[in-house]
Amino acid sequence: EMAYGIMGSSRDSFLLTYQTAQPVRALYFDGESATLMGLGQMDTQMLQLFGNVTGPSHQGGRGGMMGLGAEYLRAHGLCNWLEEAGLRGPGWGFEGIVRMNAGFEMIWCDFLSPSLRLVSRMNVTAPLLPEKGTEEGEKKKDKTITSYYPLPPQPTKTDRNAEPSHGAPPPNMRWDSGREPFIRIQGWGWFDSATWHYGSSRNGPGQGEVKAKPLSCGILSYYSPQFFNQTRMRALDEQARLNLTSEGLWTGPGEEGNRTEAIKQLARRRRFHHLENVTSEEAMLMRRNSERALRAFLVPDTENSSCSGADWVLMTSEIVQRVTNQLTMLDTRLASLPGIDDMGDDETAMYKWLFDLRAQSHMFMVAYMEYPQEISRDTWQTDSDLYRETHARCRWRYTRLLVPEERLHHSLSPEEADIRSAVEEVYGTICAVLITMGFGIELAWLDMLADRRAASTALAPKAATWQENIAELTAWLGWESQYYGCKEQCAWNERCYIPMWPMLHRGGMGGGRHPGEGGRGPAFLLDEDDFPLGPPPGHDGPGRGGPGFKMPPRGPSWMGDDTDLWEPKCVNITWIMGE
C-alpha cells in the first residue's frame, strides 16, 4: 500500500514483492529518520556519514541535501560504510537500514544477496478512464487461475552494479491524473497502512511495526553522557527558553507567563531536540561505538553473551504505561476535591475523598513500603529510614540484579549500561515524587483520624501542591503520546489521523495550515523532490548531484502545523485526499 501510494498511477508502474529467505539483520535509525523536512530527523544519518548535520561542504552549483538525489547519496553512503567496516556482505551481517516516516521502509544494500528473494514482479499500470465523450474501454478477458504462480528468475552476478540506480521520482505531478482510476484510493491506502503501525496512545498500546524487532541491548543514543558538548548546549538552550536552573529545575512560567502553557511547552520540549551541536569528534565517537557494538553481534556464539537478557523495550513500555495510568488516576482524584463550607456533610465528603486518594496512592507504593508496627507523624517524614528504604526498593525495582556488584564476571555493555542508568534515573525520579506525595497523604490521613475538622480545612492547599507536583512530573517525563488520541470511536470508513510526514494536511476540513499557506487541499502535495510546492524562502532549491549539498531548512516553522498532532481526529478519504 505504501509503495503503491507513492509510485502508483503512472503509465509505467511496476510492483515488486520481495521476501526474506532467512532472518536478516538491519540497522535502525530512530526518530522519523526518513522525513525530509522538519527539525533534525536525519541528523543521526548525516553525523554517521559526514560528521556533521549539513553534509559535504558547498562547492558551488545548485545543490540541496534533499530530494531523491540526496536520499540515494545517504543510502549508498550507509551501505558502503557497513561494507567497508566489515559489517556486511552477501547473505550475512547488517544488510539493510530501516527508517520511518508515515511507514517503515528498508534500504536494502545488495539485491544479489541470497537473503532476499524476488517473488513477484507485476505491471500494475491500470487502464485509463475513458476521455469524456468516448465509449468504455476494452472488455475483460477471462484467464484460468493456476495453483501456484511462477517465481521470477533469481538475479545472477553480472558486471552491472547490484546497487539500484537513481529511480524515477514519485509521479506526484501527473498530467492526466483525472483519468487515473485509482489515484484517489491509493493515497488513502498509503495513509491507511500507516495507521497499522501506530504505537501506544490514549487509545491504548498499538501494534507498531512487527516485521522488524529491535534488539534492545544494541541501542546507541546521543543522549548518552559521553556526548558532553551536545548535552551542554541543549541544557543551555532549555535554561534560557524554558526557565530552568543549571540543575534542570523549573523556576515557573515567569512574571507574565501562563503556567498551563509553560507546562505544555515543558512536556513537548523533546520535539525540538536535534543534533546540530554535536562536534565532529563526538560524531566519530558514535561511529566507533556503533561499529564496535554491531561487530559484537556478528561474532559467532557471542550474541547471547553480549546481552544481559533484559528486555529493555518491554521494561520501558511497562514503566510508561503503568506510570501514565497512575498519574492520570491521581490527577483525576486530586481534581475532584470537594469544597468546604460551614462544616456539615463536607467533612464526610473530605474524609471519603482522602480515603480514595490514599487508596490510589497506596497502589503505587504497595510493592515498596512496609507499614511499621508503630506509626507517628515522624514516620511520614522524607528524611526517615522508612522513606529511604521505600525509595531504594522503588528506584531499583527493574535493575537490582543488573548493578555492577551483581555482575562481577559479566559486566553490561556500554549501551546497556546507558539504558540501565536511564531507567534508574527516570524511574527513581518518578519514585521520589510519588512516594513523597504518598507520605504526605499518609500524614494527612493520620491528621484526619485525629481531628476531622482541622484536617479537612488543611487539605485544599495540600491537594493543590500535589496536583502541581503531578503536572510538573508529567511535563518532565514528556510522554505526550500517552495522553493523546481520537476521543471518539472512528467509523468503519475513517481512521484516526496523527500527522506523519509526508501525510501532512494542507488546510481544509478543519485541518491546520502550513506556514504561509491556506485554503483547502489534500493531506499531501509534494513536488518531484519531495518538497511541498517548491523550496522554502532562503533555500537554494533541490539538486541532482555533485558534492555540493546542504540540508533542508531547520526549525519549528518547517515542522508543519502541529494542531492535529495534539488533537487527533477521525478522518475519511475526502479529508485526506480532498474532493
Sequence and secondary structure as in RCSB ss.txt:
>XXXX:A:sequence
EMAYGIMGSSRDSFLLTYQTAQPVRALYFDGESATLMGLGQMDTQMLQLFGNVTGPSHQGGRGGMMGLGAEYLRA
HGLCNWLEEAGLRGPGWGFEGIVRMNAGFEMIWCDFLSPSLRLVSRMNVTAPLLPEKGTEEGEKKKDKTITSYYP
LPPQPTKTDRNAEPSHGAPPPNMRWDSGREPFIRIQGWGWFDSATWHYGSSRNGPGQGEVKAKPLSCGILSYYSP
QFFNQTRMRALDEQARLNLTSEGLWTGPGEEGNRTEAIKQLARRRRFHHLENVTSEEAMLMRRNSERALRAFLVP
DTENSSCSGADWVLMTSEIVQRVTNQLTMLDTRLASLPGIDDMGDDETAMYKWLFDLRAQSHMFMVAYMEYPQEI
SRDTWQTDSDLYRETHARCRWRYTRLLVPEERLHHSLSPEEADIRSAVEEVYGTICAVLITMGFGIELAWLDMLA
DRRAASTALAPKAATWQENIAELTAWLGWESQYYGCKEQCAWNERCYIPMWPMLHRGGMGGGRHPGEGGRGPAFL
LDEDDFPLGPPPGHDGPGRGGPGFKMPPRGPSWMGDDTDLWEPKCVNITWIMGE
>XXXX:A:secstr
 HHHHHH SSTT EEEEEEESS  EEEE TTTTT  SBSSTTHHHHHHHHSSSS S   SSS  S HHHHHHHHH
HHHHHHHHHTT EETTEEEEEEEEESSSEEEEES TT TTEEEEEEEE        TTS            SS  
        SS SS         S TTGGG TTHHHHHHHHHHHHHTT   BTTB      SS   GGG   TTST
T HHHHHHHHHHHHHHHTB TTS B  S TT  HHHHHHHHHTGGGG   TT  HHHHHHHHHHHHHHHHHTTST
T TTTTS    HHHHHHHHHHHHHHHHHHHHHHHHT     SSTTHHHHHHHHHHHHHHHHHHHHTTT    SS 
 GGGG TTSHHHHHHHHHHHTTTTGGGSGGG TTS   HHHHHHHHHHHHHHHHHHHHHHHHHHHHHHHHHHHHH
 HHHHHHHHHHHHHHHHHHHHHHHHHHT GGGG S SS   TT EEE  BTTB   S TT    TT  S   S  
  TTS TTS  TT      SSS      BSGGGS   HHHHS EEE HHHHH  
